[in-house]
Amino acid sequence: GFKFIFLLIFIITSLAFFGVWHMMPKNLHPSPTSLKNLIPAFSHQNLLKTYTITICSCGAQFVLYTYLQKLLVEISGFKVQDTAYIL
């Protein structure tokens, strides 16, 4: 059921992580930063809209996956075992 799906997600995420790590340039050096440098990012109207959309999207996905399984089983008539593959 759901354990296989989580394993599959872990494998795909691990492959993506190591792929990005392998493709990143090796000569990058971090520049010094502070929290004061982030304050201007919150003063731009377009960035605030982007942050709001991102926060709402993440929250909506959490709500969707929390309650969708119950709706699929009780209303749509799917088996509990099948909902892991559907989601």
N, CA, C and O atoms as a GROMACS GRO file, in nm:
protein
  348
    1GLY      N    1   0.080  -0.118   0.000
    1GLY     CA    2   0.000   0.000   0.000
    1GLY      C    3   0.084   0.124   0.000
    1GLY      O    4   0.163   0.148  -0.092
    2PHE      N    5   0.068   0.205   0.104
    2PHE     CA    6   0.132   0.335   0.107
    2PHE      C    7   0.283   0.327   0.130
    2PHE      O    8   0.354   0.420   0.093
    3LYS      N    9   0.333   0.219   0.189
    3LYS     CA   10   0.476   0.208   0.214
    3LYS      C   11   0.554   0.202   0.083
    3LYS      O   12   0.662   0.259   0.072
    4PHE      N   13   0.499   0.132  -0.016
    4PHE     CA   14   0.564   0.125  -0.147
    4PHE      C   15   0.570   0.263  -0.211
    4PHE      O   16   0.670   0.299  -0.272
    5ILE      N   17   0.462   0.340  -0.198
    5ILE     CA   18   0.458   0.474  -0.257
    5ILE      C   19   0.562   0.564  -0.191
    5ILE      O   20   0.632   0.638  -0.260
    6PHE      N   21   0.574   0.557  -0.058
    6PHE     CA   22   0.675   0.637   0.010
    6PHE      C   23   0.816   0.593  -0.029
    6PHE      O   24   0.905   0.678  -0.044
    7LEU      N   25   0.837   0.465  -0.047
    7LEU     CA   26   0.967   0.416  -0.092
    7LEU      C   27   0.997   0.468  -0.232
    7LEU      O   28   1.110   0.510  -0.260
    8LEU      N   29   0.900   0.466  -0.319
    8LEU     CA   30   0.917   0.516  -0.455
    8LEU      C   31   0.949   0.666  -0.455
    8LEU      O   32   1.036   0.711  -0.529
    9ILE      N   33   0.879   0.742  -0.373
    9ILE     CA   34   0.906   0.885  -0.361
    9ILE      C   35   1.046   0.908  -0.308
    9ILE      O   36   1.116   0.997  -0.356
   10PHE      N   37   1.089   0.829  -0.210
   10PHE     CA   38   1.224   0.841  -0.156
   10PHE      C   39   1.329   0.814  -0.262
   10PHE      O   40   1.428   0.886  -0.271
   11ILE      N   41   1.308   0.711  -0.342
   11ILE     CA   42   1.405   0.675  -0.446
   11ILE      C   43   1.414   0.785  -0.551
   11ILE      O   44   1.524   0.824  -0.590
   12ILE      N   45   1.300   0.834  -0.597
   12ILE     CA   46   1.300   0.940  -0.699
   12ILE      C   47   1.364   1.067  -0.645
   12ILE      O   48   1.441   1.133  -0.715
   13THR      N   49   1.333   1.102  -0.520
   13THR     CA   50   1.391   1.221  -0.459
   13THR      C   51   1.541   1.206  -0.442
   13THR      O   52   1.616   1.301  -0.466
   14SER      N   53   1.587   1.088  -0.402
   14SER     CA   54   1.730   1.064  -0.387
   14SER      C   55   1.802   1.075  -0.521
   14SER      O   56   1.910   1.134  -0.529
   15LEU      N   57   1.743   1.019  -0.626
   15LEU     CA   58   1.803   1.031  -0.759
   15LEU      C   59   1.812   1.176  -0.803
   15LEU      O   60   1.913   1.218  -0.859
   16ALA      N   61   1.707   1.253  -0.777
   16ALA     CA   62   1.709   1.395  -0.813
   16ALA      C   63   1.814   1.470  -0.733
   16ALA      O   64   1.886   1.554  -0.788
   17PHE      N   65   1.825   1.441  -0.603
   17PHE     CA   66   1.923   1.508  -0.518
   17PHE      C   67   2.065   1.482  -0.567
   17PHE      O   68   2.143   1.575  -0.583
   18PHE      N   69   2.097   1.356  -0.590
   18PHE     CA   70   2.233   1.323  -0.634
   18PHE      C   71   2.260   1.372  -0.776
   18PHE      O   72   2.374   1.405  -0.809
   19GLY      N   73   2.157   1.378  -0.860
   19GLY     CA   74   2.174   1.435  -0.993
   19GLY      C   75   2.208   1.583  -0.988
   19GLY      O   76   2.297   1.629  -1.058
   20VAL      N   77   2.136   1.657  -0.904
   20VAL     CA   78   2.164   1.800  -0.889
   20VAL      C   79   2.300   1.820  -0.825
   20VAL      O   80   2.375   1.908  -0.867
   21TRP      N   81   2.333   1.741  -0.726
   21TRP     CA   82   2.462   1.753  -0.658
   21TRP      C   83   2.576   1.727  -0.757
   21TRP      O   84   2.678   1.796  -0.753
   22HIS      N   85   2.559   1.630  -0.843
   22HIS     CA   86   2.662   1.597  -0.941
   22HIS      C   87   2.676   1.707  -1.047
   22HIS      O   88   2.787   1.733  -1.094
   23MET      N   89   2.566   1.771  -1.084
   23MET     CA   90   2.569   1.871  -1.190
   23MET      C   91   2.608   2.011  -1.143
   23MET      O   92   2.640   2.097  -1.225
   24MET      N   93   2.605   2.035  -1.012
   24MET     CA   94   2.640   2.167  -0.961
   24MET      C   95   2.788   2.196  -0.984
   24MET      O   96   2.871   2.106  -0.973
   25PRO      N   97   2.822   2.320  -1.016
   25PRO     CA   98   2.963   2.355  -1.031
   25PRO      C   99   3.038   2.337  -0.899
   25PRO      O  100   2.984   2.364  -0.792
   26LYS      N  101   3.161   2.290  -0.909
   26LYS     CA  102   3.240   2.263  -0.789
   26LYS      C  103   3.311   2.387  -0.735
   26LYS      O  104   3.359   2.386  -0.621
   27ASN      N  105   3.318   2.493  -0.814
   27ASN     CA  106   3.397   2.610  -0.773
   27ASN      C  107   3.311   2.722  -0.714
   27ASN      O  108   3.355   2.836  -0.711
   28LEU      N  109   3.193   2.692  -0.666
   28LEU     CA  110   3.108   2.794  -0.605
   28LEU      C  111   3.154   2.822  -0.462
   28LEU      O  112   3.183   2.730  -0.386
   29HIS      N  113   3.159   2.950  -0.428
   29HIS     CA  114   3.196   2.989  -0.293
   29HIS      C  115   3.081   3.073  -0.236
   29HIS      O  116   3.036   3.167  -0.300
   30PRO      N  117   3.033   3.039  -0.117
   30PRO     CA  118   2.921   3.115  -0.060
   30PRO      C  119   2.962   3.257  -0.025
   30PRO      O  120   3.074   3.280   0.022
   31SER      N  121   2.873   3.351  -0.048
   31SER     CA  122   2.899   3.489  -0.011
   31SER      C  123   2.838   3.515   0.127
   31SER      O  124   2.738   3.453   0.162
   32PRO      N  125   2.898   3.604   0.203
   32PRO     CA  126   2.844   3.631   0.337
   32PRO      C  127   2.707   3.699   0.327
   32PRO      O  128   2.688   3.792   0.249
   33THR      N  129   2.614   3.651   0.406
   33THR     CA  130   2.479   3.708   0.407
   33THR      C  131   2.433   3.726   0.551
   33THR      O  132   2.495   3.677   0.645
   34SER      N  133   2.325   3.798   0.565
   34SER     CA  134   2.265   3.816   0.696
   34SER      C  135   2.114   3.825   0.678
   34SER      O  136   2.065   3.836   0.565
   35LEU      N  137   2.042   3.821   0.787
   35LEU     CA  138   1.897   3.833   0.780
   35LEU      C  139   1.853   3.972   0.734
   35LEU      O  140   1.744   3.988   0.679
   36LYS      N  141   1.937   4.072   0.755
   36LYS     CA  142   1.904   4.207   0.710
   36LYS      C  143   1.894   4.213   0.558
   36LYS      O  144   1.821   4.296   0.504
   37ASN      N  145   1.967   4.126   0.489
   37ASN     CA  146   1.961   4.124   0.343
   37ASN      C  147   1.829   4.068   0.292
   37ASN      O  148   1.794   4.091   0.176
   38LEU      N  149   1.756   3.996   0.375
   38LEU     CA  150   1.628   3.939   0.333
   38LEU      C  151   1.512   4.036   0.345
   38LEU      O  152   1.409   4.018   0.279
   39ILE      N  153   1.526   4.138   0.425
   39ILE     CA  154   1.417   4.232   0.449
   39ILE      C  155   1.368   4.299   0.320
   39ILE      O  156   1.247   4.309   0.300
   40PRO      N  157   1.456   4.344   0.231
   40PRO     CA  158   1.404   4.403   0.106
   40PRO      C  159   1.322   4.306   0.020
   40PRO      O  160   1.238   4.349  -0.058
   41ALA      N  161   1.346   4.178   0.034
   41ALA     CA  162   1.269   4.080  -0.044
   41ALA      C  163   1.122   4.079  -0.004
   41ALA      O  164   1.037   4.041  -0.084
   42PHE      N  165   1.092   4.120   0.118
   42PHE     CA  166   0.953   4.123   0.164
   42PHE      C  167   0.884   4.256   0.134
   42PHE      O  168   0.766   4.272   0.165
   43SER      N  169   0.956   4.350   0.076
   43SER     CA  170   0.895   4.479   0.045
   43SER      C  171   0.847   4.489  -0.100
   43SER      O  172   0.781   4.586  -0.136
   44HIS      N  173   0.879   4.392  -0.183
   44HIS     CA  174   0.836   4.393  -0.323
   44HIS      C  175   0.698   4.329  -0.334
   44HIS      O  176   0.675   4.218  -0.286
   45GLN      N  177   0.608   4.400  -0.399
   45GLN     CA  178   0.469   4.354  -0.412
   45GLN      C  179   0.460   4.221  -0.487
   45GLN      O  180   0.386   4.132  -0.445
   46ASN      N  181   0.534   4.207  -0.596
   46ASN     CA  182   0.527   4.083  -0.674
   46ASN      C  183   0.581   3.964  -0.596
   46ASN      O  184   0.527   3.853  -0.606
   47LEU      N  185   0.686   3.985  -0.518
   47LEU     CA  186   0.739   3.875  -0.437
   47LEU      C  187   0.641   3.837  -0.326
   47LEU      O  188   0.627   3.718  -0.295
   48LEU      N  189   0.574   3.934  -0.267
   48LEU     CA  190   0.474   3.903  -0.164
   48LEU      C  191   0.360   3.820  -0.222
   48LEU      O  192   0.312   3.728  -0.156
   49LYS      N  193   0.318   3.851  -0.343
   49LYS     CA  194   0.215   3.771  -0.409
   49LYS      C  195   0.264   3.628  -0.432
   49LYS      O  196   0.189   3.532  -0.412
   50THR      N  197   0.389   3.616  -0.474
   50THR     CA  198   0.446   3.483  -0.497
   50THR      C  199   0.454   3.403  -0.368
   50THR      O  200   0.421   3.285  -0.366
   51TYR      N  201   0.497   3.467  -0.260
   51TYR     CA  202   0.504   3.399  -0.130
   51TYR      C  203   0.366   3.354  -0.085
   51TYR      O  204   0.349   3.243  -0.036
   52THR      N  205   0.267   3.441  -0.103
   52THR     CA  206   0.130   3.408  -0.061
   52THR      C  207   0.075   3.290  -0.141
   52THR      O  208   0.014   3.200  -0.084
   53ILE      N  209   0.097   3.291  -0.271
   53ILE     CA  210   0.049   3.180  -0.355
   53ILE      C  211   0.118   3.050  -0.315
   53ILE      O  212   0.053   2.945  -0.309
   54THR      N  213   0.248   3.056  -0.288
   54THR     CA  214   0.321   2.935  -0.248
   54THR      C  215   0.269   2.881  -0.115
   54THR      O  216   0.248   2.760  -0.102
   55ILE      N  217   0.248   2.967  -0.018
   55ILE     CA  218   0.198   2.924   0.113
   55ILE      C  219   0.059   2.863   0.100
   55ILE      O  220   0.031   2.759   0.159
   56CYS      N  221  -0.028   2.928   0.024
   56CYS     CA  222  -0.164   2.876   0.006
   56CYS      C  223  -0.164   2.743  -0.069
   56CYS      O  224  -0.243   2.654  -0.038
   57SER      N  225  -0.077   2.730  -0.168
   57SER     CA  226  -0.070   2.604  -0.244
   57SER      C  227  -0.023   2.489  -0.156
   57SER      O  228  -0.079   2.380  -0.162
   58CYS      N  229   0.078   2.514  -0.074
   58CYS     CA  230   0.126   2.407   0.015
   58CYS      C  231   0.019   2.370   0.117
   58CYS      O  232  -0.001   2.251   0.144
   59GLY      N  233  -0.049   2.468   0.171
   59GLY     CA  234  -0.157   2.439   0.266
   59GLY      C  235  -0.271   2.364   0.200
   59GLY      O  236  -0.329   2.273   0.260
   60ALA      N  237  -0.304   2.402   0.078
   60ALA     CA  238  -0.413   2.334   0.007
   60ALA      C  239  -0.378   2.189  -0.024
   60ALA      O  240  -0.464   2.101  -0.015
   61GLN      N  241  -0.253   2.163  -0.059
   61GLN     CA  242  -0.212   2.024  -0.085
   61GLN      C  243  -0.221   1.941   0.042
   61GLN      O  244  -0.262   1.825   0.037
   62PHE      N  245  -0.184   1.998   0.155
   62PHE     CA  246  -0.194   1.925   0.281
   62PHE      C  247  -0.339   1.889   0.310
   62PHE      O  248  -0.370   1.775   0.346
   63VAL      N  249  -0.428   1.986   0.295
   63VAL     CA  250  -0.571   1.962   0.320
   63VAL      C  251  -0.625   1.860   0.221
   63VAL      O  252  -0.701   1.771   0.260
   64LEU      N  253  -0.587   1.872   0.096
   64LEU     CA  254  -0.636   1.780  -0.006
   64LEU      C  255  -0.598   1.636   0.027
   64LEU      O  256  -0.685   1.548   0.027
   65TYR      N  257  -0.472   1.610   0.055
   65TYR     CA  258  -0.429   1.474   0.083
   65TYR      C  259  -0.478   1.423   0.218
   65TYR      O  260  -0.487   1.302   0.240
   66THR      N  261  -0.508   1.515   0.310
   66THR     CA  262  -0.559   1.472   0.440
   66THR      C  263  -0.702   1.421   0.429
   66THR      O  264  -0.736   1.319   0.489
   67TYR      N  265  -0.786   1.490   0.354
   67TYR     CA  266  -0.927   1.457   0.349
   67TYR      C  267  -0.970   1.382   0.224
   67TYR      O  268  -1.080   1.326   0.222
   68LEU      N  269  -0.888   1.379   0.122
   68LEU     CA  270  -0.929   1.316  -0.003
   68LEU      C  271  -0.943   1.165   0.010
   68LEU      O  272  -1.032   1.106  -0.051
   69GLN      N  273  -0.858   1.102   0.090
   69GLN     CA  274  -0.868   0.957   0.105
   69GLN      C  275  -1.002   0.917   0.167
   69GLN      O  276  -1.064   0.820   0.125
   70LYS      N  277  -1.044   0.993   0.266
   70LYS     CA  278  -1.173   0.964   0.330
   70LYS      C  279  -1.288   0.980   0.230
   70LYS      O  280  -1.381   0.900   0.228
   71LEU      N  281  -1.281   1.083   0.147
   71LEU     CA  282  -1.385   1.104   0.046
   71LEU      C  283  -1.384   0.994  -0.059
   71LEU      O  284  -1.490   0.949  -0.103
   72LEU      N  285  -1.265   0.951  -0.099
   72LEU     CA  286  -1.257   0.844  -0.199
   72LEU      C  287  -1.316   0.714  -0.147
   72LEU      O  288  -1.382   0.641  -0.221
   73VAL      N  289  -1.294   0.685  -0.020
   73VAL     CA  290  -1.343   0.559   0.037
   73VAL      C  291  -1.492   0.567   0.066
   73VAL      O  292  -1.568   0.479   0.026
   74GLU      N  293  -1.535   0.671   0.137
   74GLU     CA  294  -1.673   0.677   0.183
   74GLU      C  295  -1.773   0.719   0.076
   74GLU      O  296  -1.884   0.665   0.070
   75ILE      N  297  -1.736   0.811  -0.008
   75ILE     CA  298  -1.831   0.862  -0.107
   75ILE      C  299  -1.816   0.793  -0.242
   75ILE      O  300  -1.915   0.752  -0.303
   76SER      N  301  -1.692   0.780  -0.289
   76SER     CA  302  -1.670   0.723  -0.422
   76SER      C  303  -1.670   0.571  -0.422
   76SER      O  304  -1.688   0.510  -0.528
   77GLY      N  305  -1.649   0.509  -0.307
   77GLY     CA  306  -1.655   0.364  -0.298
   77GLY      C  307  -1.527   0.290  -0.332
   77GLY      O  308  -1.531   0.170  -0.354
   78PHE      N  309  -1.414   0.360  -0.335
   78PHE     CA  310  -1.287   0.292  -0.360
   78PHE      C  311  -1.245   0.213  -0.237
   78PHE      O  312  -1.285   0.245  -0.125
   79LYS      N  313  -1.164   0.111  -0.258
   79LYS     CA  314  -1.107   0.036  -0.146
   79LYS      C  315  -0.994   0.117  -0.084
   79LYS      O  316  -0.928   0.195  -0.152
   80VAL      N  317  -0.973   0.098   0.046
   80VAL     CA  318  -0.868   0.171   0.116
   80VAL      C  319  -0.732   0.141   0.053
   80VAL      O  320  -0.648   0.230   0.043
   81GLN      N  321  -0.710   0.017   0.011
   81GLN     CA  322  -0.582  -0.022  -0.048
   81GLN      C  323  -0.557   0.050  -0.181
   81GLN      O  324  -0.441   0.074  -0.216
   82ASP      N  325  -0.662   0.082  -0.253
   82ASP     CA  326  -0.646   0.145  -0.384
   82ASP      C  327  -0.618   0.295  -0.376
   82ASP      O  328  -0.568   0.353  -0.472
   83THR      N  329  -0.650   0.357  -0.264
   83THR     CA  330  -0.634   0.502  -0.255
   83THR      C  331  -0.488   0.545  -0.259
   83THR      O  332  -0.458   0.655  -0.306
   84ALA      N  333  -0.397   0.462  -0.212
   84ALA     CA  334  -0.255   0.497  -0.218
   84ALA      C  335  -0.209   0.512  -0.362
   84ALA      O  336  -0.129   0.600  -0.393
   85TYR      N  337  -0.258   0.428  -0.450
   85TYR     CA  338  -0.219   0.436  -0.591
   85TYR      C  339  -0.289   0.552  -0.661
   85TYR      O  340  -0.233   0.613  -0.752
   86ILE      N  341  -0.411   0.583  -0.619
   86ILE     CA  342  -0.485   0.694  -0.679
   86ILE      C  343  -0.421   0.827  -0.642
   86ILE      O  344  -0.406   0.916  -0.726
   87LEU      N  345  -0.383   0.841  -0.515
   87LEU     CA  346  -0.325   0.966  -0.469
   87LEU      C  347  -0.182   0.978  -0.514
   87LEU      O  348  -0.116   1.078  -0.485
   0.00000   0.00000   0.00000
